[in-house]
Amino acid sequence: MNPKIETLRSLEEFDLILRDIDSEDYQAVGFKGVKASSEFIKTAERERAKLTKKIDPQLLAQYHRIMKRYGGRVVVQVIREFCGGCYVKLPSELAVRCRTEVVACPNCGRFLFYVK
Ligand SMILES: [Zn+2]
């Protein structure tokens, strides 16, 4: 996986963790009354900030746009030649390039990654 894509995926994970901390839905699935310690929250926020510094501003802006539009699943898996975010068939050439490069789905704009 392209290291930039790995960083974006990690950033997404942090964003979802920090969102779940306050979410009632998350508490409803069995974490009711479990509160994240302020130490954890601070650590997660610090690590998240470190990650954002590693990402090109242009990519980061694109990430935020997609996160805002879809509320998550910004970096999605390619399934065979289909986008795992919007399920359209990708051009073969793109499905190959996403194995090594930073590539966005031409339909939904999400970042693509490929797992063997
Ligand atoms: Zn897509």
Backbone and ligand atoms as CSV (ligand in chain L), in Angstrom:
chain,resi,resn,atom,element,x,y,z
A,1,MET,N,N,0.842,-1.198,0.000
A,1,MET,CA,C,0.000,0.000,0.000
A,1,MET,C,C,0.876,1.246,0.000
A,2,ASN,N,N,0.469,2.217,-0.770
A,2,ASN,CA,C,1.209,3.484,-0.806
A,2,ASN,C,C,1.246,4.098,0.604
A,3,PRO,N,N,2.430,4.561,1.046
A,3,PRO,CA,C,2.523,5.097,2.415
A,3,PRO,C,C,1.600,6.288,2.680
A,4,LYS,N,N,1.334,7.073,1.636
A,4,LYS,CA,C,0.429,8.217,1.821
A,4,LYS,C,C,-0.994,7.733,2.100
A,5,ILE,N,N,-1.360,6.664,1.410
A,5,ILE,CA,C,-2.693,6.088,1.630
A,5,ILE,C,C,-2.781,5.511,3.047
A,6,GLU,N,N,-1.686,4.896,3.486
A,6,GLU,CA,C,-1.651,4.345,4.846
A,6,GLU,C,C,-1.858,5.455,5.877
A,7,THR,N,N,-1.193,6.590,5.649
A,7,THR,CA,C,-1.339,7.719,6.566
A,7,THR,C,C,-2.775,8.243,6.555
A,8,LEU,N,N,-3.375,8.325,5.376
A,8,LEU,CA,C,-4.760,8.795,5.286
A,8,LEU,C,C,-5.722,7.834,5.994
A,9,ARG,N,N,-5.453,6.558,5.843
A,9,ARG,CA,C,-6.300,5.565,6.518
A,9,ARG,C,C,-6.190,5.708,8.023
A,10,SER,N,N,-4.982,5.926,8.480
A,10,SER,CA,C,-4.750,6.083,9.902
A,10,SER,C,C,-5.458,7.337,10.417
A,11,LEU,N,N,-5.378,8.403,9.641
A,11,LEU,CA,C,-6.061,9.643,10.020
A,11,LEU,C,C,-7.570,9.397,10.128
A,12,GLU,N,N,-8.103,8.653,9.191
A,12,GLU,CA,C,-9.533,8.359,9.221
A,12,GLU,C,C,-9.893,7.591,10.497
A,13,GLU,N,N,-9.026,6.647,10.856
A,13,GLU,CA,C,-9.256,5.872,12.073
A,13,GLU,C,C,-9.316,6.803,13.299
A,14,PHE,N,N,-8.385,7.739,13.369
A,14,PHE,CA,C,-8.387,8.682,14.487
A,14,PHE,C,C,-9.661,9.529,14.489
A,15,ASP,N,N,-10.059,9.989,13.319
A,15,ASP,CA,C,-11.256,10.824,13.249
A,15,ASP,C,C,-12.482,10.047,13.722
A,16,LEU,N,N,-12.539,8.772,13.362
A,16,LEU,CA,C,-13.696,7.966,13.772
A,16,LEU,C,C,-13.648,7.671,15.268
A,17,ILE,N,N,-12.462,7.422,15.789
A,17,ILE,CA,C,-12.323,7.179,17.236
A,17,ILE,C,C,-12.795,8.417,18.007
A,18,LEU,N,N,-12.299,9.569,17.574
A,18,LEU,CA,C,-12.627,10.794,18.307
A,18,LEU,C,C,-14.109,11.142,18.155
A,19,ARG,N,N,-14.715,10.708,17.059
A,19,ARG,CA,C,-16.149,10.942,16.897
A,19,ARG,C,C,-16.952,9.965,17.761
A,20,ASP,N,N,-16.500,8.699,17.795
A,20,ASP,CA,C,-17.206,7.676,18.578
A,20,ASP,C,C,-17.226,7.998,20.059
A,21,ILE,N,N,-16.181,8.638,20.524
A,21,ILE,CA,C,-16.079,8.937,21.950
A,21,ILE,C,C,-17.324,9.668,22.452
A,22,ASP,N,N,-17.880,10.529,21.633
A,22,ASP,CA,C,-19.047,11.301,22.055
A,22,ASP,C,C,-20.363,10.736,21.532
A,23,SER,N,N,-20.290,9.658,20.763
A,23,SER,CA,C,-21.496,9.211,20.087
A,23,SER,C,C,-22.399,8.348,20.980
A,24,GLU,N,N,-23.671,8.650,20.984
A,24,GLU,CA,C,-24.626,7.854,21.769
A,24,GLU,C,C,-24.777,6.460,21.170
A,25,ASP,N,N,-24.718,6.379,19.841
A,25,ASP,CA,C,-24.826,5.080,19.174
A,25,ASP,C,C,-23.726,4.138,19.652
A,26,TYR,N,N,-22.541,4.678,19.802
A,26,TYR,CA,C,-21.418,3.865,20.212
A,26,TYR,C,C,-21.605,3.373,21.640
A,27,GLN,N,N,-22.111,4.246,22.488
A,27,GLN,CA,C,-22.375,3.851,23.870
A,27,GLN,C,C,-23.456,2.781,23.914
A,28,ALA,N,N,-24.410,2.866,22.986
A,28,ALA,CA,C,-25.525,1.923,22.970
A,28,ALA,C,C,-25.081,0.504,22.624
A,29,VAL,N,N,-23.987,0.341,21.912
A,29,VAL,CA,C,-23.555,-1.004,21.540
A,29,VAL,C,C,-22.719,-1.670,22.635
A,30,GLY,N,N,-22.788,-1.137,23.815
A,30,GLY,CA,C,-22.154,-1.845,24.916
A,30,GLY,C,C,-21.084,-1.056,25.635
A,31,PHE,N,N,-20.939,0.182,25.245
A,31,PHE,CA,C,-19.931,0.996,25.905
A,31,PHE,C,C,-20.573,2.058,26.791
A,32,LYS,N,N,-21.797,1.757,27.169
A,32,LYS,CA,C,-22.508,2.722,28.016
A,32,LYS,C,C,-21.750,2.871,29.336
A,33,GLY,N,N,-21.579,4.104,29.717
A,33,GLY,CA,C,-20.912,4.349,30.997
A,33,GLY,C,C,-19.406,4.221,30.930
A,34,VAL,N,N,-18.909,3.714,29.776
A,34,VAL,CA,C,-17.455,3.632,29.644
A,34,VAL,C,C,-16.984,4.969,29.085
A,35,LYS,N,N,-16.178,5.625,29.846
A,35,LYS,CA,C,-15.704,6.925,29.365
A,35,LYS,C,C,-14.227,6.845,29.002
A,36,ALA,N,N,-13.905,7.391,27.851
A,36,ALA,CA,C,-12.498,7.445,27.483
A,36,ALA,C,C,-11.804,8.411,28.441
A,37,SER,N,N,-10.644,8.032,28.912
A,37,SER,CA,C,-9.927,8.906,29.835
A,37,SER,C,C,-9.454,10.144,29.096
A,38,SER,N,N,-9.301,11.209,29.830
A,38,SER,CA,C,-8.827,12.434,29.178
A,38,SER,C,C,-7.406,12.214,28.657
A,39,GLU,N,N,-6.679,11.308,29.316
A,39,GLU,CA,C,-5.327,11.003,28.842
A,39,GLU,C,C,-5.387,10.375,27.458
A,40,PHE,N,N,-6.336,9.436,27.275
A,40,PHE,CA,C,-6.472,8.808,25.965
A,40,PHE,C,C,-6.851,9.835,24.904
A,41,ILE,N,N,-7.839,10.662,25.230
A,41,ILE,CA,C,-8.313,11.646,24.249
A,41,ILE,C,C,-7.175,12.584,23.844
A,42,LYS,N,N,-6.440,13.043,24.855
A,42,LYS,CA,C,-5.313,13.940,24.567
A,42,LYS,C,C,-4.279,13.252,23.674
A,43,THR,N,N,-3.977,11.991,24.001
A,43,THR,CA,C,-2.997,11.238,23.212
A,43,THR,C,C,-3.486,11.081,21.781
A,44,ALA,N,N,-4.748,10.693,21.632
A,44,ALA,CA,C,-5.298,10.491,20.282
A,44,ALA,C,C,-5.276,11.788,19.489
A,45,GLU,N,N,-5.620,12.892,20.150
A,45,GLU,CA,C,-5.613,14.177,19.444
A,45,GLU,C,C,-4.200,14.590,19.029
A,46,ARG,N,N,-3.250,14.298,19.915
A,46,ARG,CA,C,-1.860,14.645,19.601
A,46,ARG,C,C,-1.334,13.815,18.427
A,47,GLU,N,N,-1.622,12.518,18.461
A,47,GLU,CA,C,-1.175,11.642,17.381
A,47,GLU,C,C,-1.842,12.025,16.057
A,48,ARG,N,N,-3.105,12.401,16.159
A,48,ARG,CA,C,-3.843,12.820,14.961
A,48,ARG,C,C,-3.200,14.074,14.355
A,49,ALA,N,N,-2.851,15.011,15.219
A,49,ALA,CA,C,-2.225,16.249,14.749
A,49,ALA,C,C,-0.890,15.959,14.069
A,50,LYS,N,N,-0.148,15.002,14.640
A,50,LYS,CA,C,1.136,14.620,14.039
A,50,LYS,C,C,0.934,14.075,12.623
A,51,LEU,N,N,-0.109,13.244,12.481
A,51,LEU,CA,C,-0.394,12.657,11.172
A,51,LEU,C,C,-0.725,13.722,10.142
A,52,THR,N,N,-1.554,14.688,10.535
A,52,THR,CA,C,-1.984,15.688,9.550
A,52,THR,C,C,-0.776,16.467,9.012
A,53,LYS,N,N,0.284,16.585,9.846
A,53,LYS,CA,C,1.476,17.305,9.377
A,53,LYS,C,C,2.240,16.519,8.312
A,54,LYS,N,N,2.027,15.202,8.306
A,54,LYS,CA,C,2.741,14.363,7.335
A,54,LYS,C,C,2.068,14.350,5.964
A,55,ILE,N,N,0.835,14.847,5.914
A,55,ILE,CA,C,0.055,14.730,4.680
A,55,ILE,C,C,0.128,16.025,3.870
A,56,ASP,N,N,0.305,15.886,2.561
A,56,ASP,CA,C,0.339,17.074,1.701
A,56,ASP,C,C,-0.946,17.871,1.892
A,57,PRO,N,N,-0.830,19.212,1.977
A,57,PRO,CA,C,-2.017,20.042,2.204
A,57,PRO,C,C,-3.139,19.775,1.194
A,58,GLN,N,N,-2.737,19.510,-0.037
A,58,GLN,CA,C,-3.735,19.279,-1.081
A,58,GLN,C,C,-4.521,17.990,-0.808
A,59,LEU,N,N,-3.786,16.939,-0.413
A,59,LEU,CA,C,-4.427,15.666,-0.094
A,59,LEU,C,C,-5.308,15.802,1.139
A,60,LEU,N,N,-4.805,16.574,2.104
A,60,LEU,CA,C,-5.541,16.766,3.350
A,60,LEU,C,C,-6.867,17.499,3.082
A,61,ALA,N,N,-6.808,18.487,2.204
A,61,ALA,CA,C,-8.024,19.231,1.851
A,61,ALA,C,C,-9.038,18.304,1.189
A,62,GLN,N,N,-8.518,17.441,0.319
A,62,GLN,CA,C,-9.383,16.487,-0.369
A,62,GLN,C,C,-10.008,15.507,0.647
A,63,TYR,N,N,-9.172,15.076,1.583
A,63,TYR,CA,C,-9.645,14.176,2.646
A,63,TYR,C,C,-10.808,14.818,3.410
A,64,HIS,N,N,-10.626,16.079,3.813
A,64,HIS,CA,C,-11.653,16.765,4.600
A,64,HIS,C,C,-12.940,16.959,3.802
A,65,ARG,N,N,-12.778,17.221,2.503
A,65,ARG,CA,C,-13.964,17.381,1.654
A,65,ARG,C,C,-14.787,16.099,1.633
A,66,ILE,N,N,-14.080,14.983,1.456
A,66,ILE,CA,C,-14.783,13.699,1.356
A,66,ILE,C,C,-15.373,13.307,2.711
A,67,MET,N,N,-14.609,13.538,3.769
A,67,MET,CA,C,-15.110,13.219,5.106
A,67,MET,C,C,-16.386,14.011,5.399
A,68,LYS,N,N,-16.395,15.267,4.990
A,68,LYS,CA,C,-17.561,16.115,5.227
A,68,LYS,C,C,-18.762,15.608,4.422
A,69,ARG,N,N,-18.491,15.209,3.187
A,69,ARG,CA,C,-19.578,14.787,2.313
A,69,ARG,C,C,-20.167,13.445,2.746
A,70,TYR,N,N,-19.305,12.488,3.107
A,70,TYR,CA,C,-19.801,11.135,3.382
A,70,TYR,C,C,-19.800,10.769,4.859
A,71,GLY,N,N,-19.156,11.561,5.684
A,71,GLY,CA,C,-19.137,11.283,7.115
A,71,GLY,C,C,-18.299,10.084,7.510
A,72,GLY,N,N,-17.438,9.630,6.628
A,72,GLY,CA,C,-16.575,8.487,6.938
A,72,GLY,C,C,-16.313,7.689,5.680
A,73,ARG,N,N,-15.542,6.605,5.830
A,73,ARG,CA,C,-15.167,5.774,4.690
A,73,ARG,C,C,-14.568,6.632,3.578
A,74,VAL,N,N,-13.536,7.327,3.960
A,74,VAL,CA,C,-12.845,8.196,3.006
A,74,VAL,C,C,-11.843,7.388,2.191
A,75,VAL,N,N,-11.215,6.420,2.847
A,75,VAL,CA,C,-10.248,5.563,2.173
A,75,VAL,C,C,-10.883,4.176,2.087
A,76,VAL,N,N,-11.168,3.745,0.878
A,76,VAL,CA,C,-11.940,2.507,0.725
A,76,VAL,C,C,-11.188,1.449,-0.087
A,77,GLN,N,N,-11.568,0.236,0.175
A,77,GLN,CA,C,-10.936,-0.892,-0.486
A,77,GLN,C,C,-11.491,-1.089,-1.901
A,78,VAL,N,N,-10.610,-1.474,-2.780
A,78,VAL,CA,C,-11.026,-1.857,-4.122
A,78,VAL,C,C,-11.346,-3.355,-4.084
A,79,ILE,N,N,-12.521,-3.703,-4.552
A,79,ILE,CA,C,-12.935,-5.102,-4.560
A,79,ILE,C,C,-12.949,-5.560,-6.012
A,80,ARG,N,N,-11.974,-6.405,-6.338
A,80,ARG,CA,C,-11.709,-6.716,-7.752
A,80,ARG,C,C,-11.470,-5.398,-8.479
A,81,GLU,N,N,-12.402,-4.998,-9.341
A,81,GLU,CA,C,-12.203,-3.707,-10.011
A,81,GLU,C,C,-13.289,-2.713,-9.623
A,82,PHE,N,N,-13.939,-2.965,-8.496
A,82,PHE,CA,C,-15.019,-2.082,-8.070
A,82,PHE,C,C,-14.579,-1.199,-6.907
A,83,CYS,N,N,-15.103,0.026,-6.902
A,83,CYS,CA,C,-14.861,0.914,-5.769
A,83,CYS,C,C,-15.700,0.418,-4.593
A,84,GLY,N,N,-15.062,0.225,-3.442
A,84,GLY,CA,C,-15.774,-0.236,-2.252
A,84,GLY,C,C,-16.613,0.857,-1.595
A,85,GLY,N,N,-16.510,2.085,-2.114
A,85,GLY,CA,C,-17.289,3.186,-1.535
A,85,GLY,C,C,-18.591,3.419,-2.273
A,86,CYS,N,N,-18.531,3.450,-3.603
A,86,CYS,CA,C,-19.743,3.749,-4.382
A,86,CYS,C,C,-20.115,2.599,-5.313
A,87,TYR,N,N,-19.287,1.552,-5.331
A,87,TYR,CA,C,-19.599,0.290,-6.018
A,87,TYR,C,C,-19.571,0.353,-7.557
A,88,VAL,N,N,-19.046,1.428,-8.122
A,88,VAL,CA,C,-18.939,1.465,-9.586
A,88,VAL,C,C,-17.683,0.696,-10.014
A,89,LYS,N,N,-17.721,0.220,-11.243
A,89,LYS,CA,C,-16.565,-0.472,-11.799
A,89,LYS,C,C,-15.535,0.575,-12.213
A,90,LEU,N,N,-14.309,0.362,-11.782
A,90,LEU,CA,C,-13.237,1.304,-12.091
A,90,LEU,C,C,-12.578,0.927,-13.409
A,91,PRO,N,N,-12.031,1.926,-14.110
A,91,PRO,CA,C,-11.237,1.587,-15.289
A,91,PRO,C,C,-10.088,0.657,-14.858
A,92,SER,N,N,-9.817,-0.374,-15.657
A,92,SER,CA,C,-8.803,-1.373,-15.274
A,92,SER,C,C,-7.472,-0.735,-14.920
A,93,GLU,N,N,-7.111,0.269,-15.697
A,93,GLU,CA,C,-5.817,0.930,-15.509
A,93,GLU,C,C,-5.749,1.558,-14.103
A,94,LEU,N,N,-6.871,2.118,-13.647
A,94,LEU,CA,C,-6.947,2.740,-12.325
A,94,LEU,C,C,-6.883,1.686,-11.229
A,95,ALA,N,N,-7.568,0.575,-11.459
A,95,ALA,CA,C,-7.588,-0.509,-10.471
A,95,ALA,C,C,-6.178,-1.065,-10.255
A,96,VAL,N,N,-5.350,-0.978,-11.281
A,96,VAL,CA,C,-3.965,-1.433,-11.155
A,96,VAL,C,C,-3.127,-0.363,-10.452
A,97,ARG,N,N,-3.323,0.889,-10.859
A,97,ARG,CA,C,-2.523,1.983,-10.287
A,97,ARG,C,C,-2.739,2.148,-8.784
A,98,CYS,N,N,-3.953,1.854,-8.309
A,98,CYS,CA,C,-4.231,2.063,-6.877
A,98,CYS,C,C,-3.445,1.099,-5.991
A,99,ARG,N,N,-2.803,0.101,-6.589
A,99,ARG,CA,C,-1.978,-0.811,-5.795
A,99,ARG,C,C,-0.710,-0.131,-5.302
A,100,THR,N,N,-0.264,0.877,-6.053
A,100,THR,CA,C,0.995,1.522,-5.678
A,100,THR,C,C,0.883,3.039,-5.522
A,101,GLU,N,N,-0.124,3.641,-6.133
A,101,GLU,CA,C,-0.199,5.107,-6.140
A,101,GLU,C,C,-1.391,5.617,-5.350
A,102,VAL,N,N,-1.381,6.925,-5.077
A,102,VAL,CA,C,-2.543,7.563,-4.478
A,102,VAL,C,C,-3.532,7.838,-5.606
A,103,VAL,N,N,-4.654,7.153,-5.550
A,103,VAL,CA,C,-5.643,7.280,-6.614
A,103,VAL,C,C,-7.014,7.487,-5.967
A,104,ALA,N,N,-7.789,8.413,-6.557
A,104,ALA,CA,C,-9.151,8.633,-6.064
A,104,ALA,C,C,-10.143,8.053,-7.060
A,105,CYS,N,N,-11.270,7.580,-6.564
A,105,CYS,CA,C,-12.318,7.045,-7.428
A,105,CYS,C,C,-12.875,8.188,-8.278
A,106,PRO,N,N,-12.967,8.000,-9.590
A,106,PRO,CA,C,-13.461,9.092,-10.442
A,106,PRO,C,C,-14.946,9.390,-10.200
A,107,ASN,N,N,-15.656,8.471,-9.589
A,107,ASN,CA,C,-17.083,8.681,-9.339
A,107,ASN,C,C,-17.358,9.356,-7.994
A,108,CYS,N,N,-16.808,8.818,-6.905
A,108,CYS,CA,C,-17.132,9.370,-5.573
A,108,CYS,C,C,-15.985,10.164,-4.957
A,109,GLY,N,N,-14.804,10.085,-5.521
A,109,GLY,CA,C,-13.678,10.872,-5.031
A,109,GLY,C,C,-12.945,10.257,-3.855
A,110,ARG,N,N,-13.431,9.117,-3.356
A,110,ARG,CA,C,-12.755,8.489,-2.216
A,110,ARG,C,C,-11.398,7.946,-2.637
A,111,PHE,N,N,-10.488,7.869,-1.650
A,111,PHE,CA,C,-9.173,7.294,-1.917
A,111,PHE,C,C,-9.290,5.780,-1.951
A,112,LEU,N,N,-8.546,5.189,-2.859
A,112,LEU,CA,C,-8.656,3.737,-3.052
A,112,LEU,C,C,-7.427,3.013,-2.535
A,113,PHE,N,N,-7.659,1.867,-1.929
A,113,PHE,CA,C,-6.516,1.005,-1.625
A,113,PHE,C,C,-6.852,-0.428,-1.991
A,114,TYR,N,N,-5.813,-1.175,-2.207
A,114,TYR,CA,C,-5.979,-2.543,-2.686
A,114,TYR,C,C,-5.308,-3.497,-1.717
A,115,VAL,N,N,-5.995,-4.543,-1.346
A,115,VAL,CA,C,-5.406,-5.573,-0.508
A,115,VAL,C,C,-5.410,-6.874,-1.300
A,116,LYS,N,N,-4.250,-7.502,-1.326
A,116,LYS,CA,C,-4.123,-8.753,-2.074
A,116,LYS,C,C,-5.006,-9.851,-1.507
L,1,ZN,ZN,ZN,-16.226,5.342,-5.711
